[in-house]
Amino acid sequence: MRAVISYNGSELEAVLEGERWTVRRSGAERSSTSLEVALTRLLADHSPRVHSLAAQLIEMMLVEAQTPPIEETNGASVMTRGSYRSRRRRRLQ
């Protein structure tokens, strides 16, 4: 599972593979079995803000996991899963 949120003018990405979290920002990357620990190491931030960022990333993952893909029918342009994510991401910022 993967989620991306806006953070201080750049993207903050979290990926969950098995039981391991990997977080990335501006080319830097940290991994841990705990999302909060990985974020703390990546951002060098020990404040409660890390917990808030972790919650936002997990919420984004849950929203995207529950969003069913919508297919094109009869050549008509319809919303795809990707465009829903983009709109949702902008709305949450």
KEVEX-65355 format. One record per residue: residue number from 1; x, y, z of N, C-alpha, C, O in turn. Coordinates in Angstrom, 1 decimal. Atoms other than C-alpha are relative to their C-alpha. Layout:
// KEVEX-65355
<rec resi="NUM" n_xx="X" n_yy="Y" n_zz="Z" ca_xx="X" ca_yy="Y" ca_zz="Z" c_xx="X" c_yy="Y" c_zz="Z" o_xx="X" o_yy="Y" o_zz="Z"/>
...
This chain:
// KEVEX-65355
<rec resi="1" n_xx="0.8" n_yy="-1.2" n_zz="0.0" ca_xx="0.0" ca_yy="0.0" ca_zz="0.0" c_xx="0.9" c_yy="1.2" c_zz="0.0" o_xx="2.0" o_yy="1.2" o_zz="0.5"/>
<rec resi="2" n_xx="-0.7" n_yy="-1.2" n_zz="0.2" ca_xx="1.1" ca_yy="3.5" ca_zz="-0.8" c_xx="-0.8" c_yy="1.2" c_zz="0.2" o_xx="-2.0" o_yy="1.2" o_zz="-0.2"/>
<rec resi="3" n_xx="0.7" n_yy="-1.2" n_zz="-0.2" ca_xx="0.1" ca_yy="7.0" ca_zz="0.2" c_xx="1.0" c_yy="1.2" c_zz="-0.2" o_xx="2.2" o_yy="1.1" o_zz="0.2"/>
<rec resi="4" n_xx="-0.8" n_yy="-1.2" n_zz="0.2" ca_xx="1.4" ca_yy="10.5" ca_zz="-0.7" c_xx="-0.8" c_yy="1.2" c_zz="0.5" o_xx="-2.0" o_yy="1.3" o_zz="0.2"/>
<rec resi="5" n_xx="0.6" n_yy="-1.2" n_zz="-0.5" ca_xx="0.6" ca_yy="13.7" ca_zz="1.1" c_xx="1.0" c_yy="1.2" c_zz="-0.2" o_xx="2.2" o_yy="1.0" o_zz="-0.4"/>
<rec resi="6" n_xx="-0.9" n_yy="-1.2" n_zz="0.1" ca_xx="1.9" ca_yy="17.3" ca_zz="0.8" c_xx="0.6" c_yy="0.3" c_zz="1.3" o_xx="-0.1" o_yy="0.2" o_zz="2.4"/>
<rec resi="7" n_xx="-0.6" n_yy="-0.3" n_zz="-1.3" ca_xx="4.4" ca_yy="18.3" ca_zz="3.4" c_xx="1.1" c_yy="1.1" c_zz="-0.3" o_xx="2.1" o_yy="0.8" o_zz="-1.0"/>
<rec resi="8" n_xx="-0.9" n_yy="-1.1" n_zz="0.2" ca_xx="6.2" ca_yy="21.7" ca_zz="3.5" c_xx="0.5" c_yy="0.2" c_zz="-1.4" o_xx="1.7" o_yy="0.3" o_zz="-1.7"/>
<rec resi="9" n_xx="-0.3" n_yy="-0.3" n_zz="1.4" ca_xx="6.1" ca_yy="22.2" ca_zz="-0.2" c_xx="0.5" c_yy="-1.1" c_zz="-0.8" o_xx="0.9" o_yy="-0.9" o_zz="-2.0"/>
<rec resi="10" n_xx="-0.4" n_yy="1.2" n_zz="0.8" ca_xx="7.1" ca_yy="18.7" ca_zz="-1.3" c_xx="-1.0" c_yy="-1.1" c_zz="0.4" o_xx="-1.9" o_yy="-1.0" o_zz="1.2"/>
<rec resi="11" n_xx="0.8" n_yy="1.1" n_zz="-0.2" ca_xx="5.6" ca_yy="15.3" ca_zz="-1.3" c_xx="0.6" c_yy="-0.9" c_zz="1.0" o_xx="1.9" o_yy="-1.1" o_zz="1.0"/>
<rec resi="12" n_xx="-0.4" n_yy="0.9" n_zz="-1.0" ca_xx="5.8" ca_yy="12.9" ca_zz="1.6" c_xx="-0.7" c_yy="-1.3" c_zz="-0.3" o_xx="-1.9" o_yy="-1.4" o_zz="-0.4"/>
<rec resi="13" n_xx="0.5" n_yy="1.2" n_zz="0.5" ca_xx="5.4" ca_yy="9.3" ca_zz="0.5" c_xx="0.2" c_yy="-1.1" c_zz="1.1" o_xx="1.3" o_yy="-1.2" o_zz="1.7"/>
<rec resi="14" n_xx="-0.2" n_yy="1.2" n_zz="-0.9" ca_xx="4.8" ca_yy="6.2" ca_zz="2.7" c_xx="-0.5" c_yy="-1.2" c_zz="-0.7" o_xx="-1.5" o_yy="-1.2" o_zz="-1.4"/>
<rec resi="15" n_xx="0.3" n_yy="1.3" n_zz="0.6" ca_xx="4.8" ca_yy="2.6" ca_zz="1.5" c_xx="0.1" c_yy="-1.1" c_zz="1.0" o_xx="1.0" o_yy="-1.1" o_zz="1.8"/>
<rec resi="16" n_xx="0.0" n_yy="1.1" n_zz="-0.9" ca_xx="3.8" ca_yy="-0.4" ca_zz="3.5" c_xx="0.1" c_yy="-1.3" c_zz="-0.8" o_xx="-0.7" o_yy="-1.6" o_zz="-1.6"/>
<rec resi="17" n_xx="-0.3" n_yy="1.3" n_zz="0.6" ca_xx="5.3" ca_yy="-3.7" ca_zz="2.3" c_xx="0.2" c_yy="-1.0" c_zz="1.1" o_xx="1.1" o_yy="-1.0" o_zz="1.8"/>
<rec resi="18" n_xx="0.0" n_yy="1.0" n_zz="-1.0" ca_xx="4.5" ca_yy="-6.6" ca_zz="4.5" c_xx="-0.2" c_yy="0.7" c_zz="1.4" o_xx="-1.2" o_yy="1.3" o_zz="1.6"/>
<rec resi="19" n_xx="0.0" n_yy="-0.7" n_zz="-1.3" ca_xx="5.3" ca_yy="-5.3" ca_zz="8.0" c_xx="1.0" c_yy="1.1" c_zz="0.1" o_xx="1.3" o_yy="1.6" o_zz="1.2"/>
<rec resi="20" n_xx="-1.0" n_yy="-1.0" n_zz="0.1" ca_xx="7.8" ca_yy="-2.7" ca_zz="6.9" c_xx="-0.4" c_yy="1.3" c_zz="-0.7" o_xx="-1.0" o_yy="1.2" o_zz="-1.8"/>
<rec resi="21" n_xx="0.3" n_yy="-1.3" n_zz="0.5" ca_xx="7.2" ca_yy="1.0" ca_zz="6.4" c_xx="1.2" c_yy="0.6" c_zz="-0.7" o_xx="2.3" o_yy="0.6" o_zz="-0.1"/>
<rec resi="22" n_xx="-1.0" n_yy="-0.8" n_zz="0.6" ca_xx="9.3" ca_yy="3.0" ca_zz="4.0" c_xx="-0.6" c_yy="1.4" c_zz="-0.3" o_xx="-1.6" o_yy="1.5" o_zz="-0.9"/>
<rec resi="23" n_xx="0.4" n_yy="-1.3" n_zz="0.2" ca_xx="9.0" ca_yy="6.8" ca_zz="3.9" c_xx="1.0" c_yy="0.8" c_zz="-0.8" o_xx="2.2" o_yy="0.6" o_zz="-0.7"/>
<rec resi="24" n_xx="-0.9" n_yy="-0.8" n_zz="0.9" ca_xx="10.4" ca_yy="9.2" ca_zz="1.2" c_xx="-0.4" c_yy="1.4" c_zz="0.0" o_xx="-1.6" o_yy="1.8" o_zz="0.0"/>
<rec resi="25" n_xx="0.2" n_yy="-1.4" n_zz="0.2" ca_xx="10.8" ca_yy="12.9" ca_zz="0.8" c_xx="1.2" c_yy="0.6" c_zz="-0.6" o_xx="2.3" o_yy="0.5" o_zz="-0.1"/>
<rec resi="26" n_xx="-1.0" n_yy="-0.8" n_zz="0.7" ca_xx="12.9" ca_yy="14.9" ca_zz="-1.6" c_xx="1.3" c_yy="-0.9" c_zz="-0.2" o_xx="2.4" o_yy="-0.4" o_zz="0.0"/>
<rec resi="27" n_xx="-1.2" n_yy="0.9" n_zz="0.3" ca_xx="15.2" ca_yy="11.9" ca_zz="-2.5" c_xx="0.5" c_yy="-0.8" c_zz="1.2" o_xx="1.3" o_yy="-1.7" o_zz="1.1"/>
<rec resi="28" n_xx="-0.4" n_yy="0.7" n_zz="-1.3" ca_xx="15.7" ca_yy="10.8" ca_zz="1.2" c_xx="-1.0" c_yy="-1.1" c_zz="0.3" o_xx="-2.2" o_yy="-1.0" o_zz="0.0"/>
<rec resi="29" n_xx="0.8" n_yy="1.2" n_zz="-0.3" ca_xx="14.4" ca_yy="7.5" ca_zz="2.4" c_xx="0.4" c_yy="-0.6" c_zz="1.4" o_xx="1.6" o_yy="-0.7" o_zz="1.7"/>
<rec resi="30" n_xx="-0.2" n_yy="0.7" n_zz="-1.3" ca_xx="14.0" ca_yy="5.8" ca_zz="5.8" c_xx="-1.0" c_yy="-1.1" c_zz="0.1" o_xx="-2.1" o_yy="-1.0" o_zz="-0.4"/>
<rec resi="31" n_xx="0.9" n_yy="1.2" n_zz="-0.2" ca_xx="12.5" ca_yy="2.4" ca_zz="6.8" c_xx="0.0" c_yy="-0.4" c_zz="1.4" o_xx="1.0" o_yy="-0.3" o_zz="2.1"/>
<rec resi="32" n_xx="0.2" n_yy="0.6" n_zz="-1.4" ca_xx="11.2" ca_yy="0.8" ca_zz="10.0" c_xx="-1.3" c_yy="-0.8" c_zz="0.0" o_xx="-2.1" o_yy="-0.7" o_zz="-0.9"/>
<rec resi="33" n_xx="1.2" n_yy="0.7" n_zz="-0.2" ca_xx="8.6" ca_yy="-1.5" ca_zz="11.2" c_xx="-1.1" c_yy="0.9" c_zz="0.6" o_xx="-2.3" o_yy="0.5" o_zz="0.7"/>
<rec resi="34" n_xx="1.0" n_yy="-1.0" n_zz="-0.6" ca_xx="6.9" ca_yy="1.6" ca_zz="12.8" c_xx="0.0" c_yy="1.2" c_zz="-1.0" o_xx="1.1" o_yy="1.7" o_zz="-1.3"/>
<rec resi="35" n_xx="0.1" n_yy="-1.2" n_zz="0.8" ca_xx="5.6" ca_yy="4.4" ca_zz="10.6" c_xx="0.5" c_yy="1.2" c_zz="0.7" o_xx="1.2" o_yy="2.0" o_zz="0.1"/>
<rec resi="36" n_xx="-0.4" n_yy="-1.2" n_zz="-0.7" ca_xx="6.2" ca_yy="7.0" ca_zz="13.3" c_xx="1.6" c_yy="0.0" c_zz="0.1" o_xx="2.1" o_yy="1.1" o_zz="0.0"/>
<rec resi="37" n_xx="-1.4" n_yy="0.1" n_zz="-0.1" ca_xx="9.8" ca_yy="5.8" ca_zz="13.8" c_xx="0.7" c_yy="0.4" c_zz="-1.4" o_xx="1.6" o_yy="1.2" o_zz="-1.4"/>
<rec resi="38" n_xx="-0.5" n_yy="-0.3" n_zz="1.3" ca_xx="10.5" ca_yy="6.0" ca_zz="10.0" c_xx="-0.1" c_yy="1.5" c_zz="-0.3" o_xx="0.8" o_yy="2.1" o_zz="-0.8"/>
<rec resi="39" n_xx="0.2" n_yy="-1.4" n_zz="0.2" ca_xx="9.0" ca_yy="9.5" ca_zz="9.9" c_xx="0.9" c_yy="0.8" c_zz="0.8" o_xx="1.5" o_yy="1.8" o_zz="0.4"/>
<rec resi="40" n_xx="-0.9" n_yy="-0.8" n_zz="-0.9" ca_xx="11.0" ca_yy="10.7" ca_zz="12.9" c_xx="1.4" c_yy="0.0" c_zz="-0.6" o_xx="2.0" o_yy="1.0" o_zz="-0.5"/>
<rec resi="41" n_xx="-1.4" n_yy="0.1" n_zz="0.6" ca_xx="14.2" ca_yy="9.5" ca_zz="11.3" c_xx="0.1" c_yy="0.8" c_zz="-1.3" o_xx="1.1" o_yy="1.5" o_zz="-1.5"/>
<rec resi="42" n_xx="-0.1" n_yy="-0.7" n_zz="1.3" ca_xx="13.4" ca_yy="11.0" ca_zz="7.9" c_xx="-0.1" c_yy="1.5" c_zz="0.2" o_xx="0.7" o_yy="2.2" o_zz="-0.4"/>
<rec resi="43" n_xx="0.2" n_yy="-1.5" n_zz="-0.2" ca_xx="12.2" ca_yy="14.4" ca_zz="9.2" c_xx="0.8" c_yy="0.6" c_zz="1.1" o_xx="0.8" o_yy="1.8" o_zz="1.3"/>
<rec resi="44" n_xx="-0.8" n_yy="-0.5" n_zz="-1.2" ca_xx="14.5" ca_yy="14.6" ca_zz="12.2" c_xx="-0.9" c_yy="0.8" c_zz="0.9" o_xx="-0.5" o_yy="1.9" o_zz="1.4"/>
<rec resi="45" n_xx="1.0" n_yy="-0.7" n_zz="-0.7" ca_xx="11.4" ca_yy="15.6" ca_zz="14.1" c_xx="-0.5" c_yy="-0.9" c_zz="1.1" o_xx="-1.0" o_yy="-2.0" o_zz="0.7"/>
<rec resi="46" n_xx="0.5" n_yy="0.8" n_zz="-1.1" ca_xx="10.4" ca_yy="14.3" ca_zz="17.5" c_xx="-1.2" c_yy="0.5" c_zz="0.6" o_xx="-1.6" o_yy="0.1" o_zz="1.7"/>
<rec resi="47" n_xx="1.2" n_yy="-0.6" n_zz="-0.5" ca_xx="7.3" ca_yy="16.4" ca_zz="17.9" c_xx="-1.2" c_yy="-0.8" c_zz="-0.2" o_xx="-1.2" o_yy="-1.8" o_zz="-1.0"/>
<rec resi="48" n_xx="1.3" n_yy="0.7" n_zz="0.2" ca_xx="3.7" ca_yy="15.3" ca_zz="18.1" c_xx="-0.5" c_yy="0.1" c_zz="-1.5" o_xx="-1.3" o_yy="-0.7" o_zz="-1.9"/>
<rec resi="49" n_xx="0.4" n_yy="-0.2" n_zz="1.4" ca_xx="3.4" ca_yy="16.5" ca_zz="14.5" c_xx="0.3" c_yy="-1.3" c_zz="-0.8" o_xx="-0.5" o_yy="-1.6" o_zz="-1.8"/>
<rec resi="50" n_xx="-0.3" n_yy="1.3" n_zz="0.7" ca_xx="5.0" ca_yy="13.1" ca_zz="13.4" c_xx="-1.2" c_yy="-0.9" c_zz="0.1" o_xx="-1.6" o_yy="-1.6" o_zz="-0.9"/>
<rec resi="51" n_xx="1.2" n_yy="0.9" n_zz="-0.2" ca_xx="1.9" ca_yy="11.3" ca_zz="14.8" c_xx="-1.1" c_yy="0.5" c_zz="-0.9" o_xx="-1.9" o_yy="-0.4" o_zz="-1.4"/>
<rec resi="52" n_xx="1.0" n_yy="-0.5" n_zz="0.9" ca_xx="-0.4" ca_yy="13.6" ca_zz="12.9" c_xx="0.3" c_yy="-0.4" c_zz="-1.4" o_xx="-0.6" o_yy="-0.7" o_zz="-2.2"/>
<rec resi="53" n_xx="-0.4" n_yy="0.4" n_zz="1.3" ca_xx="1.5" ca_yy="13.0" ca_zz="9.7" c_xx="-0.3" c_yy="-1.5" c_zz="-0.3" o_xx="-0.8" o_yy="-1.9" o_zz="-1.3"/>
<rec resi="54" n_xx="0.2" n_yy="1.5" n_zz="0.1" ca_xx="1.4" ca_yy="9.2" ca_zz="10.3" c_xx="-1.5" c_yy="-0.3" c_zz="-0.2" o_xx="-1.9" o_yy="-1.1" o_zz="-1.0"/>
<rec resi="55" n_xx="1.5" n_yy="0.2" n_zz="0.1" ca_xx="-2.4" ca_yy="9.4" ca_zz="10.8" c_xx="-0.5" c_yy="0.5" c_zz="-1.4" o_xx="-1.4" o_yy="-0.2" o_zz="-1.9"/>
<rec resi="56" n_xx="0.4" n_yy="-0.4" n_zz="1.3" ca_xx="-2.8" ca_yy="11.4" ca_zz="7.6" c_xx="0.3" c_yy="-1.0" c_zz="-1.1" o_xx="-0.5" o_yy="-1.3" o_zz="-2.0"/>
<rec resi="57" n_xx="-0.5" n_yy="1.0" n_zz="1.0" ca_xx="-0.8" ca_yy="8.9" ca_zz="5.6" c_xx="-0.8" c_yy="-1.3" c_zz="0.1" o_xx="-1.2" o_yy="-1.8" o_zz="-1.0"/>
<rec resi="58" n_xx="0.8" n_yy="1.2" n_zz="-0.1" ca_xx="-2.7" ca_yy="5.9" ca_zz="7.0" c_xx="-1.5" c_yy="0.3" c_zz="-0.5" o_xx="-2.0" o_yy="-0.6" o_zz="-1.1"/>
<rec resi="59" n_xx="1.3" n_yy="-0.3" n_zz="0.5" ca_xx="-6.0" ca_yy="7.7" ca_zz="6.3" c_xx="-0.1" c_yy="0.0" c_zz="-1.5" o_xx="-1.0" o_yy="-0.5" o_zz="-2.1"/>
<rec resi="60" n_xx="-0.1" n_yy="0.0" n_zz="1.5" ca_xx="-5.0" ca_yy="8.3" ca_zz="2.7" c_xx="0.1" c_yy="-1.4" c_zz="-0.5" o_xx="-0.6" o_yy="-1.7" o_zz="-1.5"/>
<rec resi="61" n_xx="-0.1" n_yy="1.4" n_zz="0.5" ca_xx="-4.1" ca_yy="4.6" ca_zz="2.3" c_xx="-1.3" c_yy="-0.7" c_zz="0.1" o_xx="-1.7" o_yy="-1.4" o_zz="-0.8"/>
<rec resi="62" n_xx="1.4" n_yy="0.7" n_zz="-0.2" ca_xx="-7.5" ca_yy="3.5" ca_zz="3.7" c_xx="-1.0" c_yy="0.6" c_zz="-1.0" o_xx="-1.8" o_yy="-0.2" o_zz="-1.6"/>
<rec resi="63" n_xx="0.9" n_yy="-0.5" n_zz="1.0" ca_xx="-9.3" ca_yy="5.9" ca_zz="1.4" c_xx="0.2" c_yy="-0.6" c_zz="-1.4" o_xx="-0.7" o_yy="-1.0" o_zz="-2.1"/>
<rec resi="64" n_xx="-0.3" n_yy="0.5" n_zz="1.4" ca_xx="-7.5" ca_yy="4.8" ca_zz="-1.7" c_xx="-0.2" c_yy="-1.5" c_zz="-0.1" o_xx="-0.6" o_yy="-2.0" o_zz="-1.1"/>
<rec resi="65" n_xx="0.3" n_yy="1.4" n_zz="0.0" ca_xx="-7.9" ca_yy="1.1" ca_zz="-0.7" c_xx="-1.4" c_yy="-0.3" c_zz="-0.2" o_xx="-1.8" o_yy="-1.3" o_zz="-0.7"/>
<rec resi="66" n_xx="1.4" n_yy="0.2" n_zz="0.1" ca_xx="-11.6" ca_yy="1.5" ca_zz="-0.5" c_xx="-0.6" c_yy="0.6" c_zz="-1.3" o_xx="-1.8" o_yy="0.4" o_zz="-1.5"/>
<rec resi="67" n_xx="0.5" n_yy="-0.7" n_zz="1.2" ca_xx="-12.0" ca_yy="3.5" ca_zz="-3.8" c_xx="0.1" c_yy="-1.0" c_zz="-1.1" o_xx="1.1" o_yy="-1.4" o_zz="-1.6"/>
<rec resi="68" n_xx="0.0" n_yy="0.9" n_zz="1.1" ca_xx="-13.1" ca_yy="1.1" ca_zz="-6.5" c_xx="0.4" c_yy="0.7" c_zz="-1.3" o_xx="0.0" o_yy="1.8" o_zz="-1.6"/>
<rec resi="69" n_xx="-0.3" n_yy="-0.5" n_zz="1.3" ca_xx="-11.7" ca_yy="1.6" ca_zz="-10.0" c_xx="-1.3" c_yy="0.2" c_zz="-0.8" o_xx="-2.1" o_yy="-0.7" o_zz="-0.8"/>
<rec resi="70" n_xx="1.2" n_yy="-0.3" n_zz="0.9" ca_xx="-14.2" ca_yy="3.1" ca_zz="-12.5" c_xx="0.5" c_yy="-0.2" c_zz="-1.4" o_xx="1.5" o_yy="0.5" o_zz="-1.8"/>
<rec resi="71" n_xx="-0.5" n_yy="0.3" n_zz="1.4" ca_xx="-13.9" ca_yy="1.9" ca_zz="-16.1" c_xx="-0.7" c_yy="0.9" c_zz="-1.0" o_xx="-1.8" o_yy="1.4" o_zz="-0.7"/>
<rec resi="72" n_xx="0.6" n_yy="-0.8" n_zz="1.1" ca_xx="-14.6" ca_yy="3.8" ca_zz="-19.3" c_xx="-1.1" c_yy="-0.9" c_zz="-0.7" o_xx="-0.9" o_yy="-2.1" o_zz="-0.9"/>
<rec resi="73" n_xx="1.0" n_yy="0.7" n_zz="0.7" ca_xx="-17.8" ca_yy="2.8" ca_zz="-21.0" c_xx="-0.5" c_yy="0.8" c_zz="-1.2" o_xx="-0.6" o_yy="2.0" o_zz="-1.2"/>
<rec resi="74" n_xx="0.5" n_yy="-0.6" n_zz="1.2" ca_xx="-19.1" ca_yy="3.5" ca_zz="-24.5" c_xx="0.8" c_yy="1.2" c_zz="-0.5" o_xx="0.3" o_yy="2.1" o_zz="-1.1"/>
<rec resi="75" n_xx="-0.9" n_yy="-1.0" n_zz="0.5" ca_xx="-16.1" ca_yy="5.7" ca_zz="-25.3" c_xx="-0.2" c_yy="1.3" c_zz="0.8" o_xx="0.5" o_yy="2.3" o_zz="0.5"/>
<rec resi="76" n_xx="0.3" n_yy="-1.3" n_zz="-0.8" ca_xx="-17.4" ca_yy="8.3" ca_zz="-22.7" c_xx="1.2" c_yy="0.1" c_zz="1.0" o_xx="1.6" o_yy="-0.9" o_zz="1.6"/>
<rec resi="77" n_xx="-1.0" n_yy="-0.2" n_zz="-1.0" ca_xx="-14.8" ca_yy="9.8" ca_zz="-20.5" c_xx="-0.6" c_yy="0.0" c_zz="1.4" o_xx="-1.6" o_yy="0.8" o_zz="1.7"/>
<rec resi="78" n_xx="0.5" n_yy="0.1" n_zz="-1.4" ca_xx="-15.4" ca_yy="8.9" ca_zz="-16.8" c_xx="1.1" c_yy="0.1" c_zz="0.9" o_xx="2.3" o_yy="0.0" o_zz="0.5"/>
<rec resi="79" n_xx="-1.1" n_yy="-0.2" n_zz="-1.0" ca_xx="-13.5" ca_yy="9.5" ca_zz="-13.6" c_xx="0.7" c_yy="-1.3" c_zz="0.2" o_xx="0.1" o_yy="-2.4" o_zz="0.4"/>
<rec resi="80" n_xx="-0.8" n_yy="1.2" n_zz="-0.3" ca_xx="-10.7" ca_yy="7.0" ca_zz="-13.1" c_xx="0.4" c_yy="0.1" c_zz="1.4" o_xx="0.3" o_yy="1.1" o_zz="2.1"/>
<rec resi="81" n_xx="-0.5" n_yy="0.1" n_zz="-1.4" ca_xx="-9.3" ca_yy="5.9" ca_zz="-9.8" c_xx="1.1" c_yy="1.1" c_zz="0.2" o_xx="1.1" o_yy="1.7" o_zz="1.3"/>
<rec resi="82" n_xx="-1.1" n_yy="-1.0" n_zz="-0.1" ca_xx="-6.2" ca_yy="8.1" ca_zz="-10.4" c_xx="-0.5" c_yy="1.4" c_zz="0.1" o_xx="0.0" o_yy="2.1" o_zz="0.9"/>
<rec resi="83" n_xx="0.5" n_yy="-1.3" n_zz="-0.1" ca_xx="-8.2" ca_yy="11.2" ca_zz="-11.0" c_xx="-0.7" c_yy="0.3" c_zz="1.3" o_xx="-0.7" o_yy="1.4" o_zz="1.9"/>
<rec resi="84" n_xx="0.6" n_yy="-0.1" n_zz="-1.3" ca_xx="-10.2" ca_yy="10.6" ca_zz="-7.8" c_xx="1.0" c_yy="0.2" c_zz="1.0" o_xx="0.8" o_yy="1.1" o_zz="1.9"/>
<rec resi="85" n_xx="-1.1" n_yy="-0.2" n_zz="-0.9" ca_xx="-7.0" ca_yy="10.3" ca_zz="-5.9" c_xx="0.5" c_yy="1.4" c_zz="0.0" o_xx="0.8" o_yy="2.0" o_zz="1.0"/>
<rec resi="86" n_xx="-0.6" n_yy="-1.4" n_zz="0.2" ca_xx="-5.7" ca_yy="13.6" ca_zz="-7.3" c_xx="-0.9" c_yy="1.0" c_zz="0.6" o_xx="-0.5" o_yy="1.9" o_zz="1.3"/>
<rec resi="87" n_xx="1.0" n_yy="-0.9" n_zz="-0.6" ca_xx="-8.9" ca_yy="15.4" ca_zz="-6.4" c_xx="-0.1" c_yy="-0.1" c_zz="1.5" o_xx="-0.1" o_yy="0.9" o_zz="2.2"/>
<rec resi="88" n_xx="0.0" n_yy="0.3" n_zz="-1.5" ca_xx="-9.0" ca_yy="13.8" ca_zz="-2.9" c_xx="1.2" c_yy="0.6" c_zz="0.6" o_xx="1.1" o_yy="1.3" o_zz="1.7"/>
<rec resi="89" n_xx="-1.2" n_yy="-0.6" n_zz="-0.6" ca_xx="-5.4" ca_yy="14.8" ca_zz="-2.3" c_xx="0.0" c_yy="1.5" c_zz="0.1" o_xx="0.4" o_yy="2.1" o_zz="1.1"/>
<rec resi="90" n_xx="0.1" n_yy="-1.5" n_zz="0.0" ca_xx="-6.0" ca_yy="18.4" ca_zz="-3.3" c_xx="-1.0" c_yy="0.5" c_zz="1.0" o_xx="-0.7" o_yy="1.5" o_zz="1.7"/>
<rec resi="91" n_xx="1.0" n_yy="-0.4" n_zz="-1.0" ca_xx="-9.1" ca_yy="18.5" ca_zz="-1.1" c_xx="0.6" c_yy="-0.1" c_zz="1.4" o_xx="0.2" o_yy="0.7" o_zz="2.3"/>
<rec resi="92" n_xx="-0.6" n_yy="0.2" n_zz="-1.3" ca_xx="-7.1" ca_yy="17.2" ca_zz="1.9" c_xx="1.1" c_yy="1.0" c_zz="0.4" o_xx="1.5" o_yy="1.1" o_zz="1.5"/>
<rec resi="93" n_xx="-1.1" n_yy="-0.9" n_zz="-0.3" ca_xx="-4.3" ca_yy="19.7" ca_zz="1.6" c_xx="-0.4" c_yy="1.3" c_zz="0.6" o_xx="0.5" o_yy="2.1" o_zz="0.9"/>
